[in-house]
């Protein structure tokens, strides 16, 4: 029963400090559920992608960028149909696997429209349209298999993180993206066909690779529109993910034909004056905020092709339940650190190790294609570990002040109870029996006066100085830094010299003071043990009527300390109901995680003992 009570008390202490931590976890979880942490999670996700090791150039893709110099040479913008037709024919002559023209051509741009229409007859040429608002039509002569939309899905911070592979228009007609058309055509040359998903029938699949569909609560997103068929973009890392050549380089024959043969070729605008750019924060480059639209298309195509042919990971996310278990788990870690480690430096070191571990796990999983909630987990860890330390310190200081106040009360009671009151009781007994003369009464009253005045000095020394001494009386001070068994023996010797009525009949005193295990005993607990022994002996002197035998034992055996006082009094003058001394003894036993016993012996007399184990419970923190 005592062990279970100890465990229960320990758990109650844990719950007392865990309650504010639980509230913090609830607040952070609620903030995430309402989308308040979404922006932070996006930024952490972007930073993790920027810190990835550089990947080699994807040689399957070539970008032909029409730059400022090309526009100046053409002396016109938009680039005319004849220039584009010549470029397409040059790339077709070099046996490009598939060509994506990321330039809108819903209307002719003369001259050369007929030549461009002829170039479009090649089934390996994919032109573009826009399906979402505002819609832009594709070239009118192309079949739907050679058309892909280039609509981009931007997040609330205007950054691109998702790729839209398929969507429906206002007439509910389904359209595929330029990204998907290019990947489908290229992978067909590798004998890999586009099919429906197996785990998720609504997803798209190339061979054994299923393109994980974006869901409303994917990763750090909260209640996001997941309409159409979307996937997260795993941008290719490195300063130069693709080869980029200019229009003039191709027309002048400066491009190695091997860069074109059996490759995916994307044609787009890379002139800063045209502003065909998109915000991307996940790429580590000189200006990570913006890349050209044709580069974004190259990243989206490369992601699919590399996943199918190279097993490069696509992004996945945990189910919502597992994400919140993860967050709560790190919140509990923070609570444990704040509860167990009280030293500021130790707490900072523990939190640093925990944060590094959390960030390392999150980053490692990101490299493997898993986006897990790092920001909310980090918040609950830091708030519970460091932020609640202020609360714990305040609660601990408040408890310490209350304990100090209780110690003052206890010591004041002991100083009065075991000093002046005993002198007064003796004086009253002698006056009743008319044993004292007037002069003797005066001496006793003077003694009482000194003892009463010494109470104030004793309380000040105990409560204010917090010294390593125990003031047994106004003329007896014990050093608590000495071995506890010797200190207790001095307490015994001093108390037995007091003029208490039941001490006079004692004929046999069996006294044993052996060394105790003093580990985990603070100075205050040693002081309380001295008071316990003083109180127990005074009770014998006051209440053990006709006692002739006194046994006092102080010993240590098998991990247990024992402090015991027994007498053989007749009990005709029983002790009063439970008083302050008994309450103090019970409180001391609880602090020591031990047991206090006071009972009448069957053979006569009273047993008063205190037992406590030395081993410190793992959950206990003083």
C-alpha positions in Angstrom: 0.0 0.0 0.0 2.8 2.4 0.9 4.6 1.7 -2.5 1.3 2.3 -4.4 0.8 5.6 -2.5 4.3 6.7 -3.3 3.7 6.0 -7.0 0.3 7.7 -6.8 1.8 10.8 -5.2 4.6 10.9 -7.8 2.1 10.7 -10.6 0.0 13.4 -9.0 3.1 15.6 -8.9 3.7 14.9 -12.6 0.2 15.7 -13.6 0.3 18.9 -11.7 3.2 20.2 -13.9 2.0 18.4 -17.0 -1.4 20.2 -17.1 0.0 23.5 -18.4 2.1 21.5 -20.9 -1.0 19.7 -22.1 -2.7 23.0 -22.6 0.2 24.2 -24.7 0.0 21.1 -26.8 -3.8 21.8 -27.3 -3.2 25.4 -28.3 -0.5 24.5 -30.8 -2.7 21.8 -32.3 -5.6 24.2 -32.5 -3.4 26.7 -34.2 -2.3 24.1 -36.8 -5.9 23.0 -37.4 -6.9 26.5 -38.2 -4.0 27.1 -40.6 -2.2 29.6 -38.4 1.1 27.6 -38.7 0.7 26.8 -42.4 3.0 29.7 -43.5 5.8 28.6 -41.1 5.5 25.0 -42.3 5.8 26.1 -45.9 9.0 28.1 -45.1 10.5 25.2 -43.1 9.7 22.9 -46.1 11.3 25.3 -48.5 14.4 25.7 -46.3 14.8 21.9 -46.1 14.7 21.6 -49.9 17.3 24.3 -50.3 19.6 22.5 -47.9 19.6 19.3 -49.9 22.8 18.1 -51.5 23.2 19.2 -55.2 21.9 16.7 -57.8 23.6 16.1 -61.1 22.3 17.7 -64.3 19.2 15.9 -65.7 20.6 15.1 -69.1 17.2 13.9 -70.3 15.9 17.5 -70.5 17.1 20.4 -72.6 15.7 23.9 -72.3 15.8 26.2 -75.3 15.4 29.6 -73.8 14.5 32.6 -76.0 16.4 35.3 -74.3 16.8 39.1 -74.7 19.4 38.7 -77.4 17.2 36.3 -79.4 14.3 38.8 -79.2 16.5 41.7 -80.4 17.8 39.6 -83.3 14.2 38.7 -84.3 13.3 42.4 -84.0 9.8 41.5 -83.0 7.8 40.1 -80.1 6.0 37.8 -79.8 8.4 35.6 -81.8 7.0 35.1 -85.3 5.6 31.7 -86.5 8.4 31.2 -89.1 11.1 31.4 -86.4 9.4 28.9 -84.2 8.7 26.6 -87.2 12.4 26.7 -88.1 13.4 25.9 -84.5 10.9 22.9 -84.3 12.2 21.5 -87.6 15.8 21.8 -86.4 15.0 19.9 -83.2 13.0 17.3 -85.1 15.9 16.8 -87.5 18.1 16.0 -84.4 15.6 13.4 -83.3 14.2 14.9 -80.1 12.1 12.4 -78.2 9.4 15.0 -77.5 9.2 18.8 -77.9 7.2 21.0 -75.6 6.4 24.5 -76.9 5.8 26.6 -73.7 4.7 29.6 -75.8 1.0 30.5 -76.4 -0.1 30.2 -80.1 -3.8 30.6 -80.0 -3.5 33.1 -82.9 -1.1 33.3 -85.8 1.9 35.6 -85.6 2.9 36.1 -89.2 5.0 35.5 -91.2 5.3 31.7 -91.4 2.0 30.4 -90.0 1.7 27.7 -92.6 5.2 26.5 -91.8 4.4 26.3 -88.1 1.2 24.3 -88.9 3.3 21.9 -90.8 5.8 21.5 -87.9 2.8 20.8 -85.6 2.0 17.7 -87.7 4.7 15.8 -85.9 3.0 13.9 -83.0 6.0 14.5 -80.8 5.3 18.2 -80.6 3.2 19.4 -77.6 1.7 22.9 -77.6 0.0 24.7 -74.7 -3.2 26.2 -73.5 -4.6 27.7 -70.3 -7.7 26.1 -68.8 -8.2 28.1 -65.6 -9.1 31.7 -65.5 -8.4 33.5 -67.8 -8.5 30.6 -70.4 -6.4 30.7 -73.5 -7.1 28.4 -76.4 -4.5 26.1 -78.0 -3.4 26.2 -81.6 -6.6 25.3 -83.5 -5.0 22.7 -85.8 -3.7 20.4 -83.1 -5.5 17.3 -81.7 -6.1 17.1 -78.0 -3.2 14.5 -77.5 -0.8 17.2 -78.5 -2.1 19.8 -76.1 -1.2 20.4 -72.5 -2.2 23.2 -70.1 0.4 25.4 -68.3 -1.8 26.7 -65.4 0.1 27.0 -62.2 -1.2 26.5 -58.7 0.3 29.2 -56.4 -0.1 29.1 -52.6 -1.2 32.0 -50.5 2.4 33.3 -50.4 2.4 33.3 -54.2 5.0 30.5 -54.3 4.8 27.3 -56.5 5.0 24.0 -54.6 2.4 21.9 -56.4 2.0 20.6 -59.9 -1.4 20.3 -61.5 -1.4 17.3 -63.8 -5.1 17.2 -64.8 -8.2 19.3 -64.4 -11.6 20.0 -65.9 -12.8 23.2 -67.6 -16.0 25.0 -67.1 -17.8 22.6 -69.5 -16.5 19.7 -67.4 -14.1 18.5 -70.1 -10.9 16.9 -68.7 -7.5 18.3 -69.7 -4.0 17.1 -69.1 -1.0 19.4 -68.3 2.0 20.0 -70.5 4.1 18.3 -67.8 2.1 15.1 -68.0 1.9 15.1 -71.9 5.7 15.4 -72.1 6.3 12.7 -69.5 3.8 10.4 -71.1 5.3 10.7 -74.6 8.8 10.3 -73.4 8.1 7.3 -71.1 6.2 5.7 -74.0 9.6 5.5 -75.8 10.8 3.6 -72.7 7.8 1.3 -73.0 6.2 2.6 -69.8 2.5 3.6 -70.2 0.2 5.9 -68.3 -2.4 4.1 -66.2 -4.7 4.6 -63.3 -3.4 4.1 -59.7 -3.7 0.8 -57.8 -3.6 2.0 -54.1 -5.5 5.2 -55.1 -7.6 4.6 -58.2 -7.9 8.4 -58.6 -4.1 8.8 -59.0 -1.9 8.4 -62.1 0.6 5.6 -62.5 3.6 4.9 -64.7 4.5 1.3 -64.4 5.1 0.6 -60.7 5.3 4.2 -59.7 2.1 5.8 -58.5 2.0 9.6 -58.4 0.9 10.5 -54.9 -2.1 12.7 -55.1 -2.2 15.9 -53.1 -4.8 15.9 -50.4 -6.4 18.9 -48.5 -4.2 18.3 -45.4 -1.1 17.1 -47.1 2.0 17.8 -45.0 1.8 21.4 -43.7 -1.2 22.3 -45.8 -4.6 22.8 -44.0 -7.9 22.5 -45.8 -6.4 23.4 -49.2 -8.3 23.0 -52.5 -7.2 19.6 -53.9 -9.3 19.8 -57.0 -8.1 18.1 -60.1 -5.1 15.8 -59.9 -2.2 17.5 -58.1 1.2 16.3 -56.9 3.8 18.0 -54.7 6.8 19.3 -56.6 10.1 17.8 -55.7 12.3 20.4 -57.3 15.7 19.2 -58.5 18.4 20.6 -56.3 21.6 22.2 -57.4 22.7 25.4 -59.1 22.3 23.9 -62.6 19.6 21.2 -62.7 19.2 21.4 -66.6 21.1 22.4 -69.7 19.8 25.7 -71.0 20.7 26.9 -74.5 19.5 29.9 -76.5 17.5 30.1 -79.7 20.6 31.4 -81.5 22.7 28.5 -80.2 20.4 26.0 -81.9 20.0 27.9 -85.2 23.8 28.4 -85.5 24.5 24.7 -84.8 26.4 25.3 -81.5 24.4 22.7 -79.6 25.8 19.2 -79.4 23.2 17.0 -81.3 23.6 14.4 -78.5 21.9 16.9 -76.1 18.8 16.8 -78.3 18.7 13.2 -79.6 16.1 11.1 -77.6 15.7 14.0 -75.1 12.8 16.0 -73.8 13.2 19.5 -75.3 11.3 22.5 -73.8 11.0 25.8 -75.6 10.1 28.8 -73.6 10.9 32.5 -72.9 13.9 33.3 -70.6 13.9 37.1 -71.3 13.5 39.1 -68.1 11.5 41.8 -70.0 8.7 39.3 -70.7 8.3 38.4 -67.0 7.3 34.8 -67.6 8.5 33.9 -64.1 7.1 32.1 -61.1 8.0 32.4 -57.4 9.8 29.3 -56.1 11.4 29.4 -52.6 12.6 25.8 -52.6 15.6 26.2 -55.0 19.0 27.3 -53.8 20.2 29.9 -56.3 21.2 33.5 -56.5 17.5 34.6 -56.8 15.6 31.7 -55.2 12.3 33.7 -55.3 11.9 33.4 -59.1 12.5 31.0 -61.9 11.3 31.1 -65.5 8.1 29.4 -66.3 9.8 27.0 -68.7 12.2 26.0 -65.9 9.3 25.2 -63.6 7.9 22.9 -66.4 11.3 21.2 -66.6 11.3 20.5 -62.9 7.8 19.1 -63.0 8.6 16.8 -66.0 12.0 15.7 -64.5 10.2 14.8 -61.2 7.9 12.3 -63.0 10.5 10.8 -65.3 13.2 10.5 -62.6 10.7 8.8 -60.2 9.8 6.2 -62.9 13.3 5.5 -64.3 15.6 6.4 -61.4 13.4 5.7 -58.3 13.8 9.4 -57.2 11.4 9.9 -54.4 8.0 11.6 -54.8 6.7 13.5 -51.8 4.4 11.7 -49.3 2.8 12.7 -46.0 1.6 10.8 -43.0 -2.1 10.4 -42.2 -3.5 13.2 -40.0 -3.7 10.9 -37.0 0.0 10.0 -37.1 1.0 13.7 -37.5 -0.8 14.7 -34.4 0.6 11.7 -32.4 4.0 12.9 -33.5 3.3 16.5 -32.3 1.9 15.3 -29.0 4.9 13.0 -28.5 7.4 15.9 -28.8 5.2 18.0 -26.5 5.5 15.2 -23.9 9.3 15.2 -24.4 9.3 19.0 -23.6 7.3 18.4 -20.5 9.7 15.7 -19.3 12.7 17.9 -19.9 11.2 20.8 -18.1 10.1 18.6 -15.2 13.2 16.5 -14.7 16.0 18.9 -15.6 15.9 22.0 -13.3 19.4 23.4 -13.8 19.2 26.1 -16.6 22.4 24.9 -18.4 21.3 21.3 -18.3 17.8 22.3 -19.6 19.4 24.2 -22.4 21.6 21.3 -23.3 18.7 18.9 -23.2 16.5 21.1 -25.3 19.4 21.6 -27.8 19.9 17.9 -28.2 16.1 17.3 -28.6 15.8 20.1 -31.2 18.7 18.8 -33.2 17.2 15.3 -33.1 13.8 16.5 -34.2 15.2 18.6 -37.0 17.6 15.8 -38.1 14.7 13.3 -38.3 12.5 15.8 -40.2 15.3 16.6 -42.7 16.3 12.9 -43.1 12.7 12.0 -43.9 12.4 14.9 -46.3 15.4 13.5 -48.2 13.5 10.2 -48.4 10.4 12.0 -49.7 8.4 12.3 -46.5 7.1 15.7 -45.3 6.3 15.6 -41.6 5.1 18.4 -39.3 8.4 19.8 -37.9 7.3 23.3 -37.0 4.4 22.4 -34.6 6.5 19.7 -33.0 9.3 22.2 -32.5 6.9 24.7 -31.0 5.5 22.3 -28.4 9.0 21.1 -27.6 10.4 24.5 -26.9 7.3 26.0 -25.2 7.0 23.0 -22.9 10.7 22.6 -22.3 11.8 26.2 -22.0 8.7 28.4 -21.8 7.0 26.4 -19.0 10.2 26.5 -17.1 9.2 29.9 -15.9 5.9 28.5 -14.7 7.7 25.6 -13.0 10.1 28.0 -11.3 7.2 30.1 -10.1 5.4 27.1 -8.8 8.5 25.8 -7.2 9.3 29.1 -5.6 5.7 29.4 -4.3 5.9 25.9 -2.9 9.3 26.6 -1.3 7.9 29.7 0.4 5.0 27.7 1.8 7.5 25.1 3.0 9.6 27.8 4.6 6.6 29.2 6.4 5.6 25.7 7.6 9.1 25.1 8.9 8.9 28.4 10.8 5.6 27.3 12.3 6.9 23.8 13.1 10.1 25.1 14.7 8.2 27.7 16.7 5.9 25.0 18.0 8.8 22.7 18.9 10.7 25.6 20.5 7.8 26.5 22.8 6.5 22.9 23.3 9.7 21.3 24.2 11.2 24.2 26.2 9.1 26.8 28.0 5.9 24.6 28.2 7.9 21.8 29.8 9.4 24.2 32.3 5.9 25.6 33.0 4.4 22.1 33.4 7.1 21.1 35.9 6.7 24.3 37.8 2.9 23.8 38.0 3.3 20.2 39.3 5.8 21.3 42.0 3.6 24.1 43.1 0.6 21.8 43.3 2.6 19.5 45.6 4.0 22.5 47.5 7.5 21.3 46.9 8.9 24.7 46.1 9.7 27.7 48.2 9.2 31.3 47.0 12.9 31.6 46.1 12.8 28.3 44.1 9.7 29.5 42.3 11.5 32.7 41.3 14.4 30.7 39.9 12.0 28.5 37.9 10.3 31.6 36.5 13.6 33.2 35.6 14.4 30.0 33.7 11.1 30.1 31.9 11.8 33.8 31.0 15.1 32.9 29.4 13.6 30.0 27.5 10.7 32.2 26.1 13.2 34.9 25.0 15.4 32.3 23.3 12.5 31.2 21.1 12.7 34.3 19.0 16.5 33.9 18.5 16.1 30.2 17.7 13.4 30.9 15.1 15.5 33.6 13.4 18.6 31.4 13.2 16.6 28.5 11.8 14.4 30.4 9.4 16.6 33.2 8.2 20.1 32.0 8.2 19.3 28.5 6.8 22.4 27.3 8.6 23.6 23.7 9.1 22.8 23.8 12.8 19.9 22.5 14.9 18.9 24.5 17.9 17.7 22.0 20.5 17.4 24.6 23.2 18.6 28.1 24.0 21.9 26.6 25.3 22.3 23.5 23.0 23.2 23.8 19.3 24.0 20.8 17.1 26.0 20.6 13.9 24.0 18.8 11.2 27.1 18.4 9.0 28.3 15.7 11.4 27.2 12.1 10.9 23.4 11.8 11.6 23.7 9.0 14.1 26.0 11.1 16.3 23.7 14.1 16.0 20.7 12.0 17.0 22.7 10.6 20.0 23.3 14.2 21.2 19.6 14.9 20.9 18.9 11.8 23.0 21.4 12.8 25.7 20.2 16.4 25.9 16.5 15.5 26.1 17.1 12.8 28.8 18.6 15.5 31.0 15.3 17.4 31.1 13.1 17.4 34.2 10.2 15.3 32.9 8.1 13.3 35.4 8.2 9.9 33.7 12.0 9.9 33.2 12.5 9.6 37.0 11.2 6.0 37.1 13.4 4.7 34.3 15.8 2.0 35.4 16.9 0.4 32.1 17.8 2.4 29.0 18.8 0.3 25.9 20.3 2.7 23.4 21.7 1.9 19.9 22.9 4.5 17.5 24.4 3.0 14.3 25.4 4.8 11.1 22.5 5.6 8.8 22.4 5.9 5.0 22.2 9.7 4.6 21.9 9.8 0.8 19.2 12.2 -0.5 18.8 13.7 3.0 18.8 17.4 2.9 19.8 19.5 5.9 16.1 20.3 6.5 15.2 16.6 6.6 18.0 15.9 9.1 16.6 18.8 11.2 13.2 17.2 11.0 14.5 13.8 12.1 16.1 15.5 15.2 12.8 17.1 16.0 11.0 13.7 15.6 13.4 12.0 18.1 13.0 15.0 20.5 9.2 14.8 20.3 9.2 11.0 20.8 11.4 11.2 23.8 9.4 14.0 25.3 6.2 12.0 24.9 7.9 9.2 26.9 8.9 11.7 29.6 5.4 13.2 29.8 3.0 10.2 29.2 4.8 6.9 29.9 3.5 6.5 33.4 5.4 4.0 35.6 7.8 3.2 32.7 11.0 1.5 33.9 12.4 0.6 30.5 13.3 2.7 27.5 14.7 1.4 24.2 16.0 3.8 21.5 17.2 2.4 18.2 18.8 4.1 15.3 20.0 1.7 12.5 20.3 0.9 8.8 19.6 -2.6 7.3 18.8 -3.8 3.8 18.2 -0.4 2.3 16.0 0.8 5.1 16.7 3.3 7.8 15.0 2.9 11.2 14.5 5.4 14.1 12.5 3.8 16.9 11.5 4.7 20.5 9.8 2.1 22.8 8.8 2.2 26.5 6.9 -0.1 28.9 4.7 2.4 30.6 1.5 1.3 32.1 -0.6 3.6 29.9 -2.6 4.8 32.9 -1.8 8.3 31.6 -2.5 8.0 27.9 -1.3 10.5 25.3 -3.7 13.1 24.1 -5.4 12.8 20.7 -3.3 13.4 17.6 -1.5 16.7 17.9 1.0 18.9 16.1 3.8 16.5 16.8 2.1 13.5 15.3 1.1 15.6 12.2 4.7 16.6 11.8 5.9 13.0 12.0 3.4 11.9 9.3 4.4 14.8 7.1 8.1 13.8 7.5 7.3 10.2 6.6 5.6 11.3 3.4 8.6 13.5 2.5 11.0 10.5 3.1 8.6 8.2 1.2 8.6 6.1 4.4 6.2 5.0 7.1 5.4 6.4 10.5 3.9 4.1 13.2 2.7 5.0 16.7 0.8 2.2 18.6 0.2 0.7 22.0 2.2 -2.5 22.6 0.4 -5.6 23.7 2.9 -6.1 26.5 2.4 -2.5 27.7 3.9 0.7 26.7 4.1 2.6 23.4 6.0 2.0 20.1 6.9 5.1 18.0 9.0 4.5 14.9 9.9 6.0 11.5 11.1 3.8 8.6 12.2 5.0 5.2 14.0 3.4 2.2 17.1 4.9 0.7 16.5 4.2 -3.0 15.3 7.2 -4.9 12.2 6.6 -7.1 12.9 7.4 -10.8 9.9 9.7 -11.1 10.6 11.7 -7.9 12.2 15.1 -8.1 12.9 17.1 -5.0 
